[in-house]
């Protein structure tokens, strides 16, 4: 398969998830972007969570076609490799849908700050969730996801760590 996005290494990506899991979580306060050496968003943190960009494909201009299909397959391949590596460590994950956010208007103040931040970046991909898992600071929940906010935007693979269970909203079940 011809590679269409940025380089991906599952070992480096697992190490990035480990670093995120080991980082302290803010107890409260507003959500803030993480400093990035390059232009763009690299992550966020807020009350009880951290969110980090792990991988990004390149952007596409125009209608979906073979090139877009190849990029989608590549992104899904990378996510599968990451979830397999994390499953070796923590066992099988469970899926948490973001579908409720697409079906109806939900007030950001009534959901976990992590969900509000995912929405802020149009990250509506299914969350693969493990937890609780051990961390230096106590039990944590870890999620990884792959999203694309629109057809010509890059695919974004993100990881989240939180100190509260990541549960699907009732409306999505």
RAQUINOR-V934810 format. One record per helix or strand. SS is the DSSP state (A for helix, B for strand). FROM is the first residue (numbers start at 1). LEN is the number of residues. If there is no record, write none. Layout:
ss = {SS & SS}
from = {FROM & FROM}
len = {LEN & LEN}
This chain:
ss = {A & B & B & B & A & B & A & A & A & B & B & B & A}
from = {10 & 32 & 43 & 49 & 66 & 94 & 99 & 108 & 113 & 127 & 140 & 156 & 170}
len = {13 & 2 & 4 & 8 & 25 & 3 & 5 & 3 & 8 & 7 & 8 & 7 & 3}
